[in-house]
Amino acid sequence: MTAAGRDVAPDAGADRVDADRSADAPVVDVRARRGLTLSELVLLAVLAVVFGFLYWALVQAWAALQIAMGPFGDLAQHVLIGGWMVVAPLAIYIVRKPGVGVVVELVAALVEVAFLASPVGPMLLLVGLVQGVGAELAFTLTRYRRYGWWVFVASGVSAGLASTLLGTVRYGWHLQDLFALRIGLQVVSGVVLCGLLARVLGDALARTGVLDETALGRERRARRAARGAGADGAGADGPGVDEAGVDGATA
């Protein structure tokens, strides 16, 4: 990312290296260390309600998939499980404060139970709690400072495993056939429909501008500014900051 192949004065080269390192470092938003603001509470409430309805719709898709899979219909829940956990990493990606993933997942479950008459009943609140904790664990381990793709993959894995553990306790999956396949499907679904989908949805929403005043929106503005500063430097001294280098670490 430095001006390779050019003659650069020693002091200028040192400054360029320092700039590159700061661009690759996590963007720490001071406001993300404070409590939830009113606008964040409203946003989280909207996410919880919207995904509560989407989760209910996914139950209908689950019923259809059970029929389509015939004798393997019992595995349909594992194929779709990640879709019932996606709001947790999405909320964390946008707001970047501890506990928001668990709370939003719980409220989405409450919406299903209280307003949509989920067939699971009040037990769904426990399911939402466990899945929310599982999905948030990966971000907790990074102290809510890393949001690269690998963190979302880890979030999907931990969410899938947490859901598997709960299902094993409730239904005795470890005593049933195809237990290894059940675990595999839960983890793969968690990675694709929970972790990676949350990142894709967050980026898509951010591009519309509706998240400009959130932690995610502020980070994107900071990175665009860093790229702009790098481009200005490139005009005089060589290549500016590489976009993949800026975004690859935490975006």
Buried (B, 14 or more C-beta within 10 A) or exposed (E): BBBEEEEBEEEEBEEBEEBBEEBBEBBEBEEBEEEBBEEBBEBBEEBBBEBBBBBBEBBEEBEEBBEEEEEEBBBBBBBBBBBBBBBBBBBBBBBBBBBBBBBBBBBBBBBBBEEBEBEBEEEBBBBBBBBBBBBBBBBBEBEBBBBBEEBBBBBBBBBBBBBBBBBBEEEEBEEEEBBEEBBBBBBBBBBBBBBBBBBEBBBEBBEEEEBEEBBBBBBBEBBEEBBEBBEEBEEEBBBBBBBEBBBEBBB
